[in-house]
Amino acid sequence: MLVNQSIIADIKAIISQSKDKAIRAVDHQRTLMYWHIGKRIFEEEQEGKDRADYGAYLIKYLSKQLQPEFGSGFSSRQLQWYRQFYRTFPIVSTLWTQLSWSQYKLLLSLDTDEQREFYIAETIKNNWTVRQLERQIYSSLYERLLLSNDKESVLAVAKNEKQPSDAKEIIKDPMFLEFLGLKREASYYERDLENAIITHLQEFLLELGNGFSFVARQKRIHIEGDEFFVDLVFYNRLLQCFVIIEIKTTKLTHQDIGQLQMYVNYYDRIEKLSHENPTIGILLCANKNDAVVKFTLPEGEKQIIASQYKLYLPTEKQLLEEVNKELANFGDRKENP
């Protein structure tokens, strides 16, 4: 007798989905357990608040009592995490079932509620893994988006309360491409960088941001008998437009901007449908002079963006210095447009 083979795939899918739901349910219960432990520790501390060292003593005492029976999850350090977890998220109903305990631990390391709100919204919206969330935090995604946007806009886009209307609301500068595995000191060509991006396309799409899908590489276009090749073409469903990326492994020049402008004009006049928005062009370059970009493009130009790429994740100190410098420069530009 013939059996419809789709039943095998269907049952496998049911088993896989059920296992995933069970794992998430168990992890959420574990997260709730840690929250309640943190709450109980904090309440006990408040009872002995007249003793300055009572909190530290309590944590050590609890660890000594619990760890032999329940294991390393109840070390002094872990109990401190649970206490901090309750202090950071004091209302149990606000805990998200989509987040794992490992993701909550990453969120506890952030300084502000705004940062946590942003990364929680992005994690849920994009279904980030622990590793993906960790990379986005360490690459200072929130701060990079703040360089060209206000805090309210960044949070509103992350929470789906507002659709991005400007490419700069979702495109980052700089972009961190450490996942490509290229060495800073090594000599490589633009084609090498392009090949590495295609090889690591999933990671590159994550770095690009929300709503991007890959369309083509080395897209051939004909203009009155002349042939040109566009490095990378993407489409963004949030912005409802094509996004063209040209790669430059050297310092950006005004000729590069002119070339990309031609490609953008071509897509706007030939490829774009009537209901779609104007094409965005990104010059992904090793180095750039913002003044050259500013004076090469018309005032108010929003279709061409120059974004510098970096092949490594900087240290926390380097990130803070760079972000503070850029935020200061951005403030000056707003005051003296």
PAROVEX-426089 format. One record per residue (C-alpha): residue number from 1; y, z, x; residue in one letter. Coordinates in steps of 0.05 Angstrom, whole numbers, m for minus. Layout:
// residues N
ATOM  pos      yy      zz      xx  code
ATOM  NUM       Y       Z       X     a
...
// end
This chain:
// residues 337
ATOM  pos      yy      zz      xx  code
ATOM    1       0       0       0     m
ATOM    2      70     m16      24     l
ATOM    3     119      42      29     v
ATOM    4     193      31      29     n
ATOM    5     212      49     101     q
ATOM    6     281      72      82     s
ATOM    7     250     137      56     i
ATOM    8     235     158     128     i
ATOM    9     308     149     148     a
ATOM   10     332     185      85     d
ATOM   11     287     245      96     i
ATOM   12     306     249     169     k
ATOM   13     379     249     148     a
ATOM   14     367     305      97     i
ATOM   15     332     347     150     i
ATOM   16     387     335     201     s
ATOM   17     443     352     151     q
ATOM   18     407     415     128     s
ATOM   19     397     438     200     k
ATOM   20     471     426     215     d
ATOM   21     492     465     153     k
ATOM   22     446     523     170     a
ATOM   23     473     526     241     i
ATOM   24     545     526     216     r
ATOM   25     529     580     164     a
ATOM   26     497     625     217     v
ATOM   27     555     615     264     d
ATOM   28     605     631     209     h
ATOM   29     568     696     193     q
ATOM   30     569     714     266     r
ATOM   31     644     700     268     t
ATOM   32     654     745     207     l
ATOM   33     613     799     240     m
ATOM   34     658     797     303     y
ATOM   35     720     800     258     w
ATOM   36     695     862     221     h
ATOM   37     675     896     287     i
ATOM   38     745     882     314     g
ATOM   39     776     910     250     k
ATOM   40     735     973     255     r
ATOM   41     752     983     329     i
ATOM   42     826     974     315     f
ATOM   43     824    1023     256     e
ATOM   44     789    1075     300     e
ATOM   45     842    1065     354     e
ATOM   46     897    1079     304     q
ATOM   47     864    1146     288     e
ATOM   48     870    1166     361     g
ATOM   49     937    1133     375     k
ATOM   50     967    1198     399     d
ATOM   51     922    1192     461     r
ATOM   52     947    1137     506     a
ATOM   53     880    1121     539     d
ATOM   54     838    1127     475     y
ATOM   55     833    1052     464     g
ATOM   56     804    1037     533     a
ATOM   57     757    1097     528     y
ATOM   58     733    1075     459     l
ATOM   59     716    1004     482     i
ATOM   60     676    1030     542     k
ATOM   61     641    1082     499     y
ATOM   62     621    1031     446     l
ATOM   63     596     982     498     s
ATOM   64     553    1035     530     k
ATOM   65     523    1052     462     q
ATOM   66     513     982     436     l
ATOM   67     496     938     495     q
ATOM   68     427     968     511     p
ATOM   69     404     953     439     e
ATOM   70     442     889     422     f
ATOM   71     453     855     489     g
ATOM   72     511     825     528     s
ATOM   73     548     804     465     g
ATOM   74     573     876     462     f
ATOM   75     600     884     533     s
ATOM   76     669     915     541     s
ATOM   77     699     846     551     r
ATOM   78     667     819     487     q
ATOM   79     689     879     446     l
ATOM   80     760     867     470     q
ATOM   81     754     795     445     w
ATOM   82     732     820     377     y
ATOM   83     791     868     373     r
ATOM   84     839     813     393     q
ATOM   85     806     767     342     f
ATOM   86     822     815     286     y
ATOM   87     894     826     312     r
ATOM   88     907     751     316     t
ATOM   89     875     734     248     f
ATOM   90     885     799     207     p
ATOM   91     865     767     140     i
ATOM   92     792     750     135     v
ATOM   93     802     698      80     s
ATOM   94     843     655     128     t
ATOM   95     783     644     174     l
ATOM   96     760     571     172     w
ATOM   97     686     558     163     t
ATOM   98     693     492     202     q
ATOM   99     709     530     266     l
ATOM  100     657     562     311     s
ATOM  101     665     628     348     w
ATOM  102     671     590     413     s
ATOM  103     730     551     385     q
ATOM  104     763     615     359     y
ATOM  105     758     644     430     k
ATOM  106     796     584     456     l
ATOM  107     849     594     403     l
ATOM  108     858     667     422     l
ATOM  109     883     645     491     s
ATOM  110     943     610     460     l
ATOM  111    1011     643     461     d
ATOM  112    1041     627     392     t
ATOM  113    1020     621     319     d
ATOM  114    1049     550     319     e
ATOM  115    1002     528     374     q
ATOM  116     942     558     338     r
ATOM  117     962     526     272     e
ATOM  118     967     458     306     f
ATOM  119     901     461     343     y
ATOM  120     864     489     282     i
ATOM  121     891     432     238     a
ATOM  122     873     379     291     e
ATOM  123     804     408     302     t
ATOM  124     787     407     228     i
ATOM  125     817     338     216     k
ATOM  126     783     306     276     n
ATOM  127     719     348     276     n
ATOM  128     730     365     350     w
ATOM  129     673     397     389     t
ATOM  130     686     459     431     v
ATOM  131     693     416     493     r
ATOM  132     742     368     459     q
ATOM  133     785     425     435     l
ATOM  134     783     457     504     e
ATOM  135     806     392     537     r
ATOM  136     863     382     487     q
ATOM  137     888     453     499     i
ATOM  138     883     448     575     y
ATOM  139     918     380     574     s
ATOM  140     975     412     535     s
ATOM  141     970     364     476     l
ATOM  142    1017     405     432     y
ATOM  143    1071     410     485     e
ATOM  144    1066     335     502     r
ATOM  145    1077     317     429     l
ATOM  146    1137     365     426     l
ATOM  147    1172     326     481     l
ATOM  148    1193     272     432     s
ATOM  149    1187     309     366     n
ATOM  150    1210     372     332     d
ATOM  151    1161     429     319     k
ATOM  152    1161     422     244     e
ATOM  153    1144     348     248     s
ATOM  154    1086     359     297     v
ATOM  155    1055     412     252     l
ATOM  156    1066     372     188     a
ATOM  157    1031     311     217     v
ATOM  158     973     354     243     a
ATOM  159     964     386     174     k
ATOM  160     967     319     138     n
ATOM  161    1029     343     102     e
ATOM  162    1067     283     129     k
ATOM  163    1045     214     151     q
ATOM  164    1073     192     219     p
ATOM  165    1129     143     210     s
ATOM  166    1145     134     284     d
ATOM  167    1096     117     340     a
ATOM  168    1125     172     383     k
ATOM  169    1100     223     333     e
ATOM  170    1028     210     356     i
ATOM  171    1033     174     423     i
ATOM  172    1036     220     483     k
ATOM  173    1073     215     549     d
ATOM  174    1042     228     597     p
ATOM  175     970     210     580     m
ATOM  176     916     246     619     f
ATOM  177     857     201     638     l
ATOM  178     816     248     682     e
ATOM  179     753     229     645     f
ATOM  180     755     159     676     l
ATOM  181     731     188     742     g
ATOM  182     781     148     785     l
ATOM  183     808     183     847     k
ATOM  184     882     191     857     r
ATOM  185     879     170     929     e
ATOM  186     834     110     918     a
ATOM  187     859      39     915     s
ATOM  188     842       4     849     y
ATOM  189     866     m55     808     y
ATOM  190     890     m60     736     e
ATOM  191     823     m91     717     r
ATOM  192     787     m30     747     d
ATOM  193     828      17     703     l
ATOM  194     815     m27     643     e
ATOM  195     740     m28     656     n
ATOM  196     739      47     663     a
ATOM  197     776      55     596     i
ATOM  198     726      10     561     i
ATOM  199     668      49     592     t
ATOM  200     698     114     567     h
ATOM  201     727      86     503     l
ATOM  202     709     146     459     q
ATOM  203     746     193     506     e
ATOM  204     805     145     510     f
ATOM  205     810     141     434     l
ATOM  206     812     217     433     l
ATOM  207     869     218     483     e
ATOM  208     907     163     445     l
ATOM  209     907     206     383     g
ATOM  210     895     202     308     n
ATOM  211     878     138     271     g
ATOM  212     864      90     329     f
ATOM  213     808      39     328     s
ATOM  214     791     m12     382     f
ATOM  215     803     m86     368     v
ATOM  216     798    m127     432     a
ATOM  217     806    m130     507     r
ATOM  218     836    m188     546     q
ATOM  219     857    m219     480     k
ATOM  220     875    m292     492     r
ATOM  221     938    m319     459     i
ATOM  222     965    m390     461     h
ATOM  223    1039    m404     462     i
ATOM  224    1058    m478     463     e
ATOM  225    1003    m496     513     g
ATOM  226    1009    m433     556     d
ATOM  227     954    m381     557     e
ATOM  228     965    m306     562     f
ATOM  229     917    m247     560     f
ATOM  230     934    m181     527     v
ATOM  231     899    m123     563     d
ATOM  232     879     m80     503     l
ATOM  233     890     m86     428     v
ATOM  234     881     m28     380     f
ATOM  235     897     m16     307     y
ATOM  236     925      49     279     n
ATOM  237     910      62     206     r
ATOM  238     962     118     200     l
ATOM  239    1019      74     225     l
ATOM  240     987      13     192     q
ATOM  241    1000     m32     252     c
ATOM  242     971     m64     314     f
ATOM  243     980     m27     379     v
ATOM  244     981     m68     443     i
ATOM  245     969     m34     510     i
ATOM  246     988     m66     576     e
ATOM  247     963     m31     639     i
ATOM  248    1004     m26     703     k
ATOM  249     977      10     764     t
ATOM  250    1044       5     799     t
ATOM  251    1114      28     781     k
ATOM  252    1140      m2     717     l
ATOM  253    1190     m60     723     t
ATOM  254    1236     m93     672     h
ATOM  255    1193    m156     677     q
ATOM  256    1134    m115     652     d
ATOM  257    1174     m93     592     i
ATOM  258    1195    m165     578     g
ATOM  259    1123    m188     580     q
ATOM  260    1100    m134     531     l
ATOM  261    1158    m150     485     q
ATOM  262    1133    m223     482     m
ATOM  263    1064    m199     462     y
ATOM  264    1092    m153     409     v
ATOM  265    1135    m210     381     n
ATOM  266    1074    m256     379     y
ATOM  267    1032    m205     340     y
ATOM  268    1090    m192     292     d
ATOM  269    1099    m266     277     r
ATOM  270    1027    m292     280     i
ATOM  271     976    m235     271     e
ATOM  272    1011    m183     227     k
ATOM  273     999    m186     152     l
ATOM  274    1057    m178     103     s
ATOM  275    1037    m108      82     h
ATOM  276    1030     m82     154     e
ATOM  277    1083     m49     197     n
ATOM  278    1114     m78     261     p
ATOM  279    1069     m80     322     t
ATOM  280    1074     m24     374     i
ATOM  281    1071     m39     448     g
ATOM  282    1051      13     500     i
ATOM  283    1062       3     574     l
ATOM  284    1011      49     606     l
ATOM  285    1037      55     677     c
ATOM  286    1025      96     740     a
ATOM  287    1100     109     749     n
ATOM  288    1163      94     711     k
ATOM  289    1238     102     712     n
ATOM  290    1261     122     642     d
ATOM  291    1331      94     655     a
ATOM  292    1302      25     670     v
ATOM  293    1263      28     604     v
ATOM  294    1325      50     567     k
ATOM  295    1371      m5     593     f
ATOM  296    1319     m60     588     t
ATOM  297    1306     m48     514     l
ATOM  298    1357     m54     457     p
ATOM  299    1387      11     432     e
ATOM  300    1345      43     378     g
ATOM  301    1282       4     399     e
ATOM  302    1220      38     371     k
ATOM  303    1166     m15     381     q
ATOM  304    1160     m10     457     i
ATOM  305    1138      55     490     i
ATOM  306    1127      69     564     a
ATOM  307    1075     122     576     s
ATOM  308    1056     147     645     q
ATOM  309     983     160     659     y
ATOM  310     954     214     704     k
ATOM  311     883     213     732     l
ATOM  312     874     289     734     y
ATOM  313     890     350     692     l
ATOM  314     944     389     727     p
ATOM  315     942     464     737     t
ATOM  316     973     509     684     e
ATOM  317    1033     521     730     k
ATOM  318    1044     446     740     q
ATOM  319    1039     434     665     l
ATOM  320    1089     488     648     l
ATOM  321    1138     462     701     e
ATOM  322    1132     391     676     e
ATOM  323    1137     409     602     v
ATOM  324    1198     454     613     n
ATOM  325    1232     400     655     k
ATOM  326    1220     347     602     e
ATOM  327    1242     392     545     l
ATOM  328    1306     407     582     a
ATOM  329    1318     333     594     n
ATOM  330    1303     319     521     f
ATOM  331    1354     371     500     g
ATOM  332    1406     338     545     d
ATOM  333    1392     270     515     r
ATOM  334    1401     297     444     k
ATOM  335    1468     327     462     e
ATOM  336    1492     266     500     n
ATOM  337    1459     206     466     p
// end
